Amino acid sequence: MGGERLRVARGELARGASLPGAVLAATGAGTGATGVIRLATGLRAEAQGAGAVLQPLLETPGVTDVLVGGGRTWVDRGRGLEEVPGARLEEPQARALAVRMAAASGRRLDESSPVVDASLPDGTRLNAVLPPLSTDGTLICLRTSRRRALTLPELRQAGTVPAGLDQLLTALVERRTSCLVTGATGTGKTTLLAALLGLVSPTERIVCIEEVSELRPDHPHVIHLQERGQNVEGVGAVPMSALVRNAMRMRPDRIVLGECRGPEVREVLSALNTGHEGGWATLHANSPVDVPARLTALGALAGMSEHMVTAQAASALDAVVHLRRLASGARVVESVGLLSRHAGELVCQEALVRLPDGGYRAGEAATALGRLVGPQALQAALGGAEACGGRDLGRATCRG
């Protein structure tokens, strides 16, 4: 009976009926409230969300990613990927769903445009690839959008930011330093950045620039700018570099780049070097040591020489907060480094390094970090002044 109601409701929607109208037409007087709600939920998932199979997975507490490929489905709850045997999508279903979700995002997905990266109306991030680019059938990657940003205390409770380190990160925000949050894919860069932006004074205006809008900081004055790709005629593209230039004219107190991944690095460094201090950005990097090379490579895309990138980055950027995902699935702040210029080259020197027991030891740039955030914040991250025993911070190893 439930399948028949769903068939009738789908037919009504195909004829142009509204969702409530389709539900009303498919249910009779004998249909209970539970049946009506179930039918409406299923139709909404089919028409607006990720479909009747995937939408419930996206709405499951703790799930951050849902992946589909080769007729199999996986989820990520922070413990690594787990296959969901009862959530299979055969190729025709997967392809139809991917095309429908792309259309709902205002994007095209077909043979002439077989890759899409977009955001669904509810904020869920969509990436889909069609054959023959994918040899395993249609691939769908969905990343959930948090209804609210996690706070720094919540990240401390989760173990991402240990007690003491939260004081140092707060000082980086309050002292208007310009920083990069780095790490590999899935390490929690956006989550940490959103939590830190929530610490910005409510009297300040934050302009967030992203390829796909994901940042949702708990702050009363946040403006979101999102890159636009070209349309089917090949025109109308608005790249992130243009958005950064426009953001500088929007009276920003803080300019935030969701992900530094291309030639927009030139505009960001220019903005941070012309009075727009306190900016933040995320960057894909496997370690803090790799950050200078990544910035140099991105600068080359914008026609910047290595010398120019070194000069601008050393002047514009202060610190690097690096995240890592442990084998257990936990996301942690692995280290904090400082960017500077040495012998004409851009380098990132470690100031704090995470120990296997969860504490932190002082790196070669610890003293300089103390000057940047204040000695109390540094001592808190290292376990307190007593834990350091009065030793030189550059050589101390203290528990967090």
C-alpha positions in Angstrom: 0.0 0.0 0.0 2.9 2.4 0.8 4.4 1.8 -2.6 1.2 2.6 -4.3 0.8 5.9 -2.4 4.4 6.8 -3.3 3.6 6.0 -7.0 0.5 8.2 -6.9 2.3 11.0 -5.2 5.2 10.9 -7.7 2.6 11.1 -10.5 1.0 14.2 -9.0 4.4 15.9 -8.6 5.2 15.1 -12.3 1.9 16.9 -13.2 3.0 20.0 -11.4 1.3 19.5 -8.0 2.9 21.0 -4.9 4.4 18.7 -2.3 1.4 19.1 0.1 -1.0 18.6 -2.8 0.7 15.4 -3.9 0.6 14.0 -0.4 -3.1 14.9 -0.1 -3.9 13.2 -3.4 -2.1 10.0 -2.4 -3.5 9.6 1.1 -7.1 8.8 2.0 -9.2 9.3 5.1 -7.9 6.1 6.6 -4.2 7.1 6.4 -2.8 7.8 9.9 -0.5 10.7 10.8 2.5 8.4 10.7 1.8 7.3 7.2 1.3 10.9 6.0 4.6 12.0 7.6 6.5 9.1 6.2 5.2 9.8 2.7 5.9 13.5 2.9 9.4 12.8 4.2 10.2 10.4 1.4 8.9 12.7 -1.3 10.8 15.7 0.1 14.0 13.6 0.1 13.4 12.6 -3.5 12.4 16.1 -4.7 14.8 18.3 -2.8 17.4 16.3 -0.8 19.7 13.4 -1.5 17.0 10.9 -2.3 15.2 8.3 -0.2 18.3 6.2 0.3 21.0 8.8 1.0 19.1 11.6 2.8 18.5 9.5 6.0 22.2 8.8 6.1 23.0 12.5 5.8 20.6 13.2 8.7 22.1 10.5 10.9 23.9 12.2 13.9 27.7 12.0 13.6 27.8 11.3 9.9 30.0 13.9 8.0 30.3 12.2 4.6 28.3 9.9 2.4 30.0 8.3 -0.6 28.5 6.3 -3.5 30.3 4.3 -6.2 30.1 1.0 -7.9 26.7 0.2 -6.4 28.1 0.5 -2.9 27.6 3.2 -0.2 29.9 4.3 2.6 29.6 6.8 5.5 32.1 8.5 7.7 31.3 9.1 11.3 34.8 10.1 12.4 36.0 6.5 12.7 37.0 5.9 9.1 34.7 4.8 6.2 32.0 2.3 7.0 30.0 0.5 4.2 26.2 0.6 4.5 25.0 -2.7 3.0 21.3 -1.7 3.0 21.9 1.5 1.1 22.8 0.3 -2.4 22.2 2.4 -5.5 22.3 0.7 -8.8 23.9 2.7 -11.7 20.6 4.0 -13.2 19.5 5.2 -9.8 22.8 6.8 -8.9 23.1 8.6 -12.2 19.5 9.9 -12.1 20.1 11.1 -8.5 23.3 12.8 -9.3 21.8 14.7 -12.3 18.8 15.7 -10.2 20.9 17.0 -7.3 23.1 18.9 -9.8 20.0 20.5 -11.3 18.7 21.4 -7.8 22.1 23.2 -7.3 21.7 25.2 -10.5 24.4 23.1 -12.2 24.5 20.9 -15.2 25.7 17.2 -15.2 25.7 15.3 -18.4 28.0 13.8 -21.1 29.3 17.3 -22.1 29.8 18.3 -18.4 30.5 15.1 -16.5 31.9 16.6 -13.3 30.1 18.8 -10.9 31.1 20.4 -7.6 28.2 22.3 -6.0 26.1 23.0 -2.9 22.6 21.6 -2.4 19.9 24.0 -1.2 20.3 22.7 2.4 24.1 23.4 2.3 25.2 19.8 1.7 28.3 19.8 -0.6 28.0 17.7 -3.7 30.7 16.3 -5.9 29.7 13.9 -8.7 31.5 12.3 -11.6 29.8 10.4 -14.5 31.3 7.7 -16.7 33.5 7.4 -18.7 35.6 9.7 -16.4 34.6 7.3 -13.7 35.2 3.6 -14.6 33.1 2.5 -11.6 29.8 4.1 -12.6 28.5 7.3 -11.3 30.4 8.6 -8.2 28.6 10.7 -5.6 30.4 12.4 -2.7 28.2 14.3 -0.2 29.5 16.3 2.8 27.0 17.4 5.4 26.6 21.0 6.3 26.5 21.7 10.0 23.4 23.5 11.1 25.6 25.4 13.5 29.3 25.7 14.0 31.0 23.8 16.8 32.5 26.0 19.5 36.0 25.9 20.8 34.9 24.4 24.1 33.2 21.6 22.1 36.3 21.0 20.1 38.2 20.8 23.4 35.8 18.3 24.7 36.2 16.3 21.5 40.0 16.3 21.9 40.8 18.3 18.8 42.0 21.3 20.8 43.4 20.3 24.3 43.0 22.4 27.3 45.5 25.2 27.3 45.9 25.2 23.5 42.5 26.9 23.3 43.9 29.9 25.1 46.7 30.2 22.5 44.3 29.9 19.6 42.0 32.5 21.2 45.0 34.8 21.5 45.8 34.4 17.8 42.3 35.6 17.0 42.1 38.4 19.6 45.5 39.8 18.6 44.4 40.0 15.0 47.2 37.8 13.7 46.8 36.4 10.1 46.9 32.7 10.0 46.5 29.6 7.9 44.7 26.4 9.0 46.4 23.5 7.2 46.0 19.8 6.9 45.0 17.0 4.5 41.4 16.5 3.3 39.0 15.6 6.1 41.1 16.8 9.0 38.6 19.4 10.2 40.1 22.6 8.9 36.7 24.2 8.1 35.3 23.1 11.5 38.2 24.6 13.4 38.2 27.8 11.4 34.5 28.3 12.0 34.9 27.8 15.7 37.8 30.4 15.8 35.8 32.9 13.8 33.1 32.7 16.4 35.6 34.3 18.8 35.8 37.5 16.7 34.3 40.6 18.4 30.6 41.0 17.4 31.4 44.6 16.4 33.6 43.3 13.5 32.4 42.4 10.0 33.7 39.1 8.5 33.7 38.5 4.8 34.0 34.8 3.9 35.0 33.8 0.4 34.6 30.2 -0.7 34.4 28.0 -3.8 31.3 26.4 -2.2 29.9 28.0 0.9 30.6 25.8 4.0 31.7 28.2 6.8 29.0 28.9 9.2 30.6 30.7 12.2 28.5 31.7 15.1 28.9 35.4 14.6 26.3 38.2 14.1 27.9 39.8 11.1 29.2 37.4 8.5 29.0 38.0 4.7 29.4 35.0 2.4 30.7 35.3 -1.2 30.7 32.2 -3.4 32.5 31.5 -6.6 30.4 31.0 -9.7 31.4 28.7 -12.6 30.7 29.4 -16.2 27.3 28.6 -17.6 26.5 26.2 -20.5 27.5 28.9 -23.0 30.9 29.1 -21.3 30.5 32.6 -19.9 29.5 34.2 -16.6 32.3 32.8 -14.4 33.2 34.8 -11.3 36.5 33.4 -9.9 37.6 33.7 -6.2 40.3 36.2 -7.2 37.6 38.6 -8.3 35.6 38.0 -5.1 38.7 38.8 -3.0 39.2 42.1 -4.8 35.5 42.9 -4.3 35.6 41.9 -0.6 38.2 44.6 0.0 35.6 47.2 -1.0 33.0 45.9 1.4 34.4 47.4 4.5 35.7 44.1 6.0 37.3 43.9 9.4 38.4 40.3 8.6 38.8 38.7 5.2 38.5 34.9 5.3 39.3 32.5 2.4 37.6 29.2 2.8 40.3 27.4 0.9 43.4 28.9 -0.7 43.8 26.8 -3.9 44.7 29.0 -6.9 45.7 32.4 -8.2 43.5 34.1 -5.6 46.5 33.8 -3.3 47.9 37.0 -4.9 44.8 39.0 -3.9 44.7 37.6 -0.4 48.3 38.4 0.3 47.8 41.9 -1.2 44.8 42.4 1.1 46.6 41.2 4.2 49.5 43.5 3.4 47.3 46.6 2.9 45.8 46.9 6.4 43.3 44.0 6.4 45.0 42.2 9.3 43.4 39.3 11.2 42.6 37.3 8.1 42.4 33.5 8.0 42.4 30.9 5.3 42.6 27.1 5.0 45.2 25.4 2.8 45.8 21.7 1.9 49.2 20.7 3.1 50.6 17.4 4.5 52.8 19.2 7.0 53.7 22.8 8.1 57.1 22.4 6.3 55.2 22.0 3.0 53.3 25.3 3.4 56.0 27.5 1.8 56.2 25.3 -1.3 52.4 25.2 -1.6 52.2 29.0 -1.4 54.9 29.3 -4.0 53.2 27.0 -6.3 49.8 28.8 -5.9 51.6 32.1 -6.4 53.1 30.8 -9.7 49.5 30.3 -11.0 49.0 34.0 -10.5 52.2 35.0 -12.2 54.1 35.7 -9.0 57.8 34.9 -8.7 59.2 32.9 -5.8 60.8 36.1 -4.5 57.5 37.9 -4.6 55.6 35.2 -2.8 58.3 35.0 -0.1 58.3 38.7 0.5 54.5 39.0 0.5 53.7 35.9 2.6 56.4 36.6 5.2 54.9 40.1 5.7 51.2 39.1 5.5 51.0 35.8 7.4 51.9 35.1 11.0 51.1 31.5 12.0 50.1 28.1 10.7 47.8 25.8 12.7 48.2 22.3 11.3 45.6 19.5 11.8 46.0 15.8 11.5 43.6 12.9 11.5 44.8 10.0 13.7 44.4 6.3 12.8 41.5 6.2 15.3 39.7 8.9 13.2 40.2 11.6 15.8 41.1 15.0 14.4 43.8 16.9 16.4 45.9 20.0 16.2 49.3 18.5 15.3 51.4 21.6 15.5 51.6 25.4 15.4 54.2 27.0 13.3 55.4 30.5 12.3 56.1 31.8 8.8 59.1 33.9 8.3 61.9 34.8 5.8 65.3 33.3 6.3 68.2 33.7 3.8 65.8 34.9 1.2 63.5 31.9 1.5 60.0 31.5 3.0 60.1 28.9 5.9 57.7 27.6 8.4 59.3 26.9 11.8 57.5 24.7 14.3 56.7 26.5 17.6 54.5 23.8 19.2 54.5 20.1 18.3 52.0 17.5 19.6 53.4 14.6 21.6 52.0 11.0 21.5 50.4 11.5 25.0 48.5 14.5 23.7 50.7 17.2 25.3 52.9 19.6 23.4 56.6 20.4 23.3 58.1 23.7 22.4 59.7 23.9 18.9 62.5 26.2 17.7 60.0 29.1 17.1 58.3 28.9 20.5 59.9 32.0 21.9 58.8 34.0 18.8 55.3 32.5 19.2 55.3 33.7 22.8 56.0 37.3 21.6 53.1 37.0 19.1 50.4 35.6 21.5 51.8 36.6 24.9 53.8 34.4 27.3 50.7 33.4 29.3 49.0 31.9 26.3 52.1 30.0 25.3 52.7 28.7 28.8 49.0 27.5 28.9 49.5 25.5 25.7 52.7 24.0 27.1 51.0 23.0 30.4 51.5 26.1 32.5 54.5 27.9 33.9 55.0 25.4 36.7 55.0 22.5 34.2 57.8 24.2 32.3 59.8 24.6 35.5 61.1 28.0 34.5 63.2 26.6 31.7 63.7 28.4 28.4 60.6 27.9 26.3 62.7 27.1 23.2 63.9 23.9 24.8 61.0 23.0 27.1 58.9 19.9 26.8 55.7 20.1 28.8 52.4 18.2 29.0 49.2 19.8 27.9 
